[in-house]
Amino acid sequence: MRYRTLGTSGTVVSELALGTMTFGAETDETESCAILDRYVDGGGTFVDTADVYAGGRSEEIIGRWMKADPGRADRIVLTSKARFPTSDDPNDVGVSRRHLARALDASLRRLGVDYIDLYQLHAWEQVTPVEESLRFLDDAIRAGKIGYYGFSNYTGWQIATAAGVAARHGWAPPVTLQPQYNLLSRGIELEIVDAASETGLGILPWSPLAGGWLTGKYQRGVLPTTGNRYAKPQDQAAREERDRDDRVWEILDVLARVADSHSATQGQIALAWLLSRPIVTSVILGARTLDQLTQNLPASEIELSDTEREELDRVSAPRFDEYPYSGWARQDRHRPLEGGR
Ligand SMILES: NC(=O)c1ccc[n+]([C@@H]2O[C@H](COP(=O)([O-])OP(=O)(O)OC[C@H]3O[C@@H](n4cnc5c(N)ncnc54)[C@H](OP(=O)(O)O)[C@@H]3O)[C@@H](O)[C@H]2O)c1
């Protein structure tokens, strides 16, 4: 396992983070604790959760696991998030000072800690002035309740706006962005990667295996019946849309070929590709079972050759064919620094 700094901060985290969205839902407490143990034994130090995962049970499981062995827990760099509704009270949602204060205290209580290293706003929200949320986060840092803060699911202008507000007021800057990013979903390269890079945010990709697609376990035209994410009725439409998309199967073909040449799994190669992207700080692994985590962890030992990376880049390249992203907004990157045209 290799370690990288959390964005422009001085804190170091393992390049594979552990996502815990399934804890207390599809993954029971015993297996969740076994996953945490295996992750830490493999050198992992960075655990991602949120107040809404399994209605708070994910945080509670992590809290009990940390309490059982405080020495081991001390090595963990812990994150949580707030923004989505935690009840039907109209104030138990969003990024207002009121909701964030209550949500943070509730997360600290469930996790059994008095400090969360990285607190993330789970998504942009239209109602609350940016100043209100960022002032709260700066206060929470000064109060010693959180170490840093970051954003999740923000667009480029939202990152630039929020980072500008923090800088203007002299408040602590954001350090990370947690977006969806994987070989089937590279939309963030349109401008979010540039915005994050300009602002000094490290990227923490979620759904690095596209919810399991990039493990190669799905076959074209065969609908899964039970036992995995895309068997759920609410995910059928997404599953069918991917099934119809020729590009998905072209990407999976290349992935399978590269995996064969490394005697690796397709999932490991998909994770290694993300790890090779310079903007990525730590890839958030999702594992429903201990076996899945055990299969995915060795991704950190795989080095892709330049040719393999280029091949994967090419087949999965996002299509930016709409003005201005088709050329105008991107042409400066190719401006010659010397000589005339
Ligand atoms: N900020 C956000 O808005 C946001 C959103 C989503 C997730 N996240 C974070 O990111 C983490 C990871 O997201 P994700 O769960 O979507 O990641 P993912 O890696 O794309 O998908 C994980 C799922 O893929 C399947 N899988 C994983 N390894 C496998 C293997 N070796 N063989 C076969 N199947 C395998 C499992 O699902 P099945 O076995 O059920 O098929 C597993 O639950 C979450 O836990 C959470 O912490 C954040």
The ligand as an ORCA input file, in Angstrom:
! r2SCAN-3c Opt
* xyz 0 1
  N     -20.230     10.678     -2.129
  C     -21.162      9.963     -2.716
  O     -22.188     10.496     -3.184
  C     -20.995      8.478     -2.804
  C     -21.862      7.706     -3.596
  C     -21.641      6.342     -3.659
  C     -20.599      5.761     -2.927
  N     -19.790      6.530     -2.138
  C     -18.673      5.955     -1.356
  O     -17.864      5.166     -2.220
  C     -17.798      3.837     -1.731
  C     -17.655      2.891     -2.890
  O     -18.778      3.034     -3.780
  P     -19.381      1.767     -4.495
  O     -19.803      0.758     -3.480
  O     -20.376      2.241     -5.468
  O     -18.029      1.224     -5.207
  P     -17.789      0.205     -6.402
  O     -16.438     -0.355     -6.143
  O     -18.033      0.834     -7.706
  O     -18.886     -0.924     -6.217
  C     -18.801     -1.801     -5.135
  C     -19.721     -2.973     -5.407
  O     -19.240     -3.722     -6.508
  C     -19.357     -5.106     -6.236
  N     -17.998     -5.632     -6.095
  C     -16.920     -5.051     -5.485
  N     -15.836     -5.828     -5.571
  C     -16.203     -6.914     -6.259
  C     -15.508     -8.069     -6.685
  N     -14.205     -8.235     -6.408
  N     -16.195     -9.015     -7.405
  C     -17.499     -8.833     -7.699
  N     -18.216     -7.762     -7.315
  C     -17.567     -6.804     -6.611
  C     -20.145     -5.204     -4.938
  O     -21.545     -5.128     -5.240
  P     -22.475     -6.431     -5.434
  O     -21.754     -7.624     -4.899
  O     -23.702     -6.072     -4.683
  O     -22.694     -6.505     -6.911
  C     -19.753     -3.930     -4.225
  O     -20.674     -3.534     -3.245
  C     -19.060      3.676     -0.870
  O     -18.947      2.647      0.091
  C     -19.141      5.027     -0.232
  O     -18.236      5.122      0.871
  C     -19.968      7.881     -2.082
*
